[in-house]
């Protein structure tokens, strides 16, 4: 996570940064949420942005894309409808757990070696 944040921070002064994946709710969602936090977005704004993935995830196309990326043995055992969702509550729960362990999102970023934005 630290390296991904560093790559984005190093590139931003020169050009926009494109971060993507198949679905956008797990590792990419975490990375983008940390970038938004570092840029000063509120927890509600970050959660709302994270939840934008849900609009696509709820479609047949989004579900099919996620299913295609999973090994068949996993896809058969998962509730794909639930697995594909990206609700604001999920991000709020992640932040709650981060805050319980590190004191704050900034505390987490400091713990992984990311200096505060200046």
C-alpha positions as CSV (number, residue, x, y, z in Angstrom):
1,X,0.0,0.0,0.0
2,X,2.8,2.4,0.9
3,X,4.5,1.9,-2.5
4,X,1.3,2.4,-4.4
5,X,0.7,5.7,-2.5
6,X,4.2,6.8,-3.2
7,X,3.9,6.1,-6.9
8,X,0.7,8.1,-7.1
9,X,2.3,11.0,-5.1
10,X,5.4,11.0,-7.2
11,X,3.4,11.1,-10.5
12,X,0.7,13.6,-9.6
13,X,2.9,16.8,-10.0
14,X,3.6,15.7,-13.6
15,X,0.3,14.1,-14.8
16,X,-3.0,12.7,-13.7
17,X,-2.9,9.1,-12.3
18,X,-5.1,6.3,-13.4
19,X,-5.7,3.5,-10.9
20,X,-7.9,0.6,-12.0
21,X,-8.8,-3.0,-11.6
22,X,-11.6,-5.4,-12.5
23,X,-14.0,-4.2,-9.9
24,X,-12.5,-1.4,-7.9
25,X,-13.7,-2.2,-4.4
26,X,-10.9,-4.1,-2.7
27,X,-7.3,-3.1,-3.1
28,X,-8.1,-0.4,-5.6
29,X,-10.9,0.9,-3.4
30,X,-8.5,1.0,-0.4
31,X,-5.8,2.8,-2.3
32,X,-8.2,5.4,-3.8
33,X,-9.9,5.9,-0.4
34,X,-6.5,6.6,1.2
35,X,-5.6,9.0,-1.6
36,X,-8.9,10.9,-1.2
37,X,-8.4,11.0,2.6
38,X,-4.8,12.4,2.1
39,X,-6.3,15.0,-0.3
40,X,-8.7,16.2,2.5
41,X,-11.9,14.4,1.6
42,X,-14.2,13.7,4.5
43,X,-15.1,10.2,5.6
44,X,-18.5,10.6,4.0
45,X,-17.1,11.9,0.7
46,X,-14.7,8.9,0.6
47,X,-17.4,6.4,1.4
48,X,-19.7,7.9,-1.3
49,X,-16.9,7.7,-3.9
50,X,-16.2,4.1,-2.9
51,X,-19.9,3.3,-3.2
52,X,-19.9,4.5,-6.9
53,X,-18.4,1.1,-7.7
54,X,-21.7,-0.4,-6.5
55,X,-23.7,1.1,-9.4
56,X,-21.6,-0.9,-11.9
57,X,-21.2,-4.0,-9.6
58,X,-24.9,-4.4,-9.4
59,X,-25.3,-4.8,-13.1
60,X,-25.1,-8.1,-15.0
61,X,-21.9,-6.8,-16.7
62,X,-20.2,-6.1,-13.4
63,X,-21.2,-9.4,-11.9
64,X,-20.0,-11.3,-15.0
65,X,-16.7,-9.4,-15.0
66,X,-16.1,-10.3,-11.3
67,X,-17.1,-13.9,-11.9
68,X,-14.8,-14.3,-14.9
69,X,-11.8,-13.2,-12.8
70,X,-12.5,-15.7,-10.0
71,X,-11.2,-19.3,-10.1
72,X,-14.3,-21.5,-10.8
73,X,-13.8,-23.3,-7.4
74,X,-14.2,-20.0,-5.6
75,X,-17.0,-18.6,-7.8
76,X,-19.1,-21.6,-7.1
77,X,-18.8,-21.1,-3.3
78,X,-19.3,-17.4,-3.1
79,X,-22.5,-15.4,-3.0
80,X,-21.4,-13.2,-5.9
81,X,-24.2,-10.7,-5.5
82,X,-23.0,-9.9,-2.0
83,X,-19.3,-10.3,-3.0
84,X,-19.7,-7.7,-5.8
85,X,-21.3,-5.0,-3.6
86,X,-19.4,-1.9,-2.5
87,X,-21.5,-0.2,0.1
88,X,-20.5,2.9,2.1
89,X,-21.0,0.8,5.3
90,X,-18.1,-1.5,4.2
91,X,-15.7,1.5,4.0
92,X,-17.0,2.9,7.3
93,X,-16.3,-0.5,8.9
94,X,-12.8,-0.6,7.5
95,X,-12.1,2.9,8.8
96,X,-13.6,1.9,12.2
97,X,-11.1,-1.1,12.3
98,X,-8.2,1.1,11.2
99,X,-9.0,3.7,13.9
100,X,-9.3,1.0,16.6
101,X,-5.9,-0.3,15.7
102,X,-4.0,2.8,14.7
103,X,-6.0,5.6,16.3
104,X,-6.9,7.2,13.0
105,X,-6.4,6.8,9.2
106,X,-3.5,9.2,9.5
107,X,-2.1,7.0,12.2
108,X,-2.3,4.0,9.8
109,X,-0.6,6.0,7.1
110,X,2.2,7.0,9.5
111,X,2.6,3.4,10.6
112,X,3.2,2.2,7.0
113,X,5.7,5.0,6.5
114,X,3.6,7.5,4.5
115,X,4.4,11.1,5.5
116,X,1.5,13.6,5.8
117,X,0.9,15.7,2.7
118,X,2.4,19.1,2.8
